[in-house]
Amino acid sequence: MSIISTKNLNKDYPSRNFAEKKITALSNFSFDVQDSEIFGLLGPNGAGKTTLIKIILGITFPTSGEVKVFDKDISDYTYKRKVGYLPENHKFPNYLTGEQTLHYFGKLSGLPANEVKKKTNEYLSLTGMEKWRKTKIKKYSKGMLQRLGLAQALLNNPEIIFLDEPTDGVDPIGRKEIRDLLKELKLRGRTIFLNSHLLSEVELVCDRIAILNKGSLVKSGRVDDITALSNNYIFHTSDIPDDFINTLLSEYKAVIKSKNEFQFNANTVTELNDFIDYLRNRKILIHGIVREKDTLENMFISLIGSQN
């Protein structure tokens, strides 16, 4: 089920330069986000990511095209009751404590007083901020502010959570804890829409991604599929006899890495399985098979670089 869907979405801004008629932020953009998945939105600065999020949240409006959230047009603002949002570079009043900040935002969300207290306790604990609940915001580090911001985004028990750079300024241990929290929220049936420049973090936590460049959708799909380099597979096996090494080289064009490791290219799943059967018939024990992959960061740089 699609929680978010856009179809032929366009957004133009008027140009300050009279020689130009408009600035296109999004062009014919169509995509969807499924229920209970962690979805990553990627793109260089100026790609249209912030514009897209603002449109989905009803902060700004498209020039043309269709946007639906929970199968409702964004003109029906009631969907916002099911949405949590952590903006980038968010600010909280310095004179409030963490606890007071969540009480304030809980009341803004229309939660009853007893529910505000309950949710404040729950999410301060969940985000690791319990021991700083009485500390004023002015004494918080950037990482602590990110954790508190995440707690704020969860207060109204949203079904979809928009997170803009949620691990910015957080140390490695904190990033791991936030990743674990996002996975836990997914298991609880939440859908998470993540915008981050830390591609290594996106690769670790996201199910699917979409890449924007110059307002257009460049690529989308599952992270595992997008980072697959090719149809090359690395086989880890028992020691390969010398005569069989020659067969692998000449007939199967394998790349031998050692006596028990080689690379094989299979264009189809059937071809891969036929080759596995052949190895077994030759009494070669297979310890493991790994499809070669690139990092999301390398793929992103190569993809965006080729278009600029």
N, C-alpha and C positions, 0 to 999 in steps of 0.2 A: 504493500500500500504506500502511495506517495504522500508524504507529509507536506512537502513543498514541491511545486511544479511551476515552471515558467515556459511560455511558448512565444517565440518570435518577439522577445522583449527588446525594446529600444529605449534609450534615454539620451536626449540631446540637451546640452546647456547652451545658452546664448554666449557668443564670444565677446570679449571686451575689445577685440580688434575688429573694427568695422569692415576690414577687408575680408574677414571670414564670417560666414553666416552662422555657424554653430560649431560646438565641440561635441563630438560623439563619445559618450562614456560607455554605453553598451550598444551592441549591434546584433540584432537578430539572434538573441541569446535564448537558448532552450536547454533546460536541464531539470532533473528531479532529485529529491532526497527521500529515501525510503524510511519507513518506520523502524525505530530501534537500531539505527546505525550511527556510526561516527563518520561524518562527512567532512572532508577537508577542502577548503577553497584556497587556491594558490595563484600567485601571479606577481609580477614585478610592481613597483610603485607606479601608480597611474594606470593600472590595468583595468580598473573598474570594480574592484572587490568591494570597496566601501560603498560605492553607489548601489551595488546589488544588494548588500545587506540593508541599507537604508530603505530601499524599495520594498524588500520583503517585510521589514518592520513597520512599514507605513509612515516612515519619517519624510520620505519624498515620494514622488509619483512618476511612473513611467511615461514616456512620450507616446508609446504605443506598445501593444502586446498584452499578454495575459499573465497574471500572477495569482496563484492560489496557495493558501496555507490551510491545512486540514480540510481540503476540498472546498474552501470558501474563498471568494474573491476578497482581496485585501481591502476593498471598500467596506466590507463587513468587519468592523474593528473588534468584534467580540472574540476573535481568535487570539487577540493579544493577552487574554486572561490565561492562556495556556503556554505563554512564552516567557522565558528568562533570558536576560541579556547582560553580558559583561563587555562594556566597550573598551577600546584601547585607551590607555592613559587616563583612566577614570580618576576622579577626585572625590574625596570625602571631606567633610568639615574637620579641620585639625583639632578642634576643641572637644569633639565627641570621642568616646571610647568605642572599641569594636562592638561591644554589646549594644550601646546606644545607637550606633549606626544601623545595625540590623533591625532594632526596634523601629527606627525612623522609616526605613524602607519597607518594613513589614506593614506599617500603618498606611503608607502610600499605596501599597498593593491592595488595601481594603481587607486585610486579615483581621479577625477578631483578636482582642488583646490576649486572651489565653493561648490562642494559636500562634501569635507572634512570639510569645515567650517560649513555647514548646519548640517552634522551628528555629529560633535563635540558638537555643541550647543544642539542638540536633546538628545544625550545620556548622556551628563553631567547633564542635567536636569532630565532625566529619572532615573538615578542612584543616584540622590541626591547629586551630586558633583558640582553643579553650583557655589556655593559661595566659593569654593576652587580652582576654575579654574586657578587663578593667583598665587596660592601658590606653592612653589617648593616641589618636591617629597620628599626631605630629611626631610620635616616637617610633612609628612603624617603619620597617625597611620596605623596599620595593616588593620583595617577595611576600612579605606579610600583607601588603596592600592587595596583591594579586589573590592571595588566599581569601581575604575578607571579601573581595569583589566577587569571587566565585560563590562564596556563601550567600551573598546578596542575590546573585542570579538564581539561586535555588529556593529562595524563601517561599515563593508562591506555588511550590510544587509543580513546576512547569513540565509539559510533555516534550517540548523542544527547547534546547538551550543554545543560544548564540554566544560564542566565546571568541573575542577578538584579541589575539596574542595572550592567551591565558598564562603561559609560562614565561613571559617576558620578565627578566630580572630575578627569576627564581633559580636557586642553586641546583646542582644535579640531583641531590637527594630529594629536594622539593619537587623537581620536575617528575621524578619517578613516582612520587606520592600522588601528584595530580593526574598522571597517566592512569595510575591504578584506580583513582577515584572516578575518572571518566569511564573506564571499563566497567566499574561497579554500577554506575548510573545507567549504562547501556543494558546491563543485565536486569536492571529494574524496569526496563521498558522505555527509557528516555531516548530521545533522538538528539544528537549533538552536532551542531554546525560549527566547525572550527576554522578560524582564519589565523594562520601563523606563518612567520618567516623562517621558523626553525624547522626545516624540512626533515631533519632526522627525527624530530619529535612526531611530526605528521606521519612519517613512515611507520613508526612504532605503534601508533594508536588508531589510525584511521582505517576504515573498511574500504571506502571509495573516496576519490578526489575529483575535482574539476580544476583545470588550469585555464586562466584567463590571460589574454595578452591584447592590449589595445582595444579592449571592449568586446572581444570575440572569444568564444569557446575554442580553445586549441586542442584539448584532449580531456577525456573523462573516462572513468572506469575504476575497477578494483586496483588497489595498490600493487598486489602481486602480479597482475597482468601487465600493468604499465611499466614496472621495473624489470620485467623479463627481457634480457638482452637479445635472446634468439631462441632457437630450438636446440641449443647445445646442452647436453646433460653430462654431469661429472659422475662417473661410476667409481665406487670404492669396492674392490673385490678381493678375493683370495689371490695369492701370487699367480700371475699369468705365465704359462709355459712360453719359452722362447719362440717355438714354431707358431703358436697362436698369436703372438705379438705381430708377426709378419702378416698373418691373415687379417688382423684388425687394421693394420696400416694399408694394405693393398686393396682389400675388398670392401672394407667399411669406412675407410678414410678417417679412422680414429686418430686422435692426438694422444700419444702415450706420454704420461707424466711420470710414472714410476712403475714398478713391477705389480703394484696393486691399485693403480689409479690411472684412468684415461678419460678422454672427452669424446662423446659421440653425438652426431647431429641427426635428429629425427624430425622429419617434417610433419608427421602425423602421430597421433596416439597409437594407431595400429602399427605403424613402423617401429615405434619405441617398444611396444609389447612383443612384436615378432623378434626383435633383437634380444630382448630379455629371455625369451624362450630359447633362443639359439645359445645364449651363454649357459643356461641351465643344462641344456643337452650336452654341452661340452664340459659339464661338471665344474663350471666356474661359480664359486659362491659369491653372491652379491651382498655386500655389507651395507650399502647405501647408495641412493641415487639422488643427486641434487641438480635442479635446473639452474643454470647460470643466471645471475641477476646483477643489475647495476644498482647503485644507490639512487634514491629518488632525487637527491640533490644533483648528481651528475646528469641524470636524465633531464631534469628541469633546466639546467644551465644550457645543455645542448639544444633542447627544444626551443627555448626562448631566444637563445643566441642566433639560431638559424633564421629567425623571423625579423631580427632587428638589423 
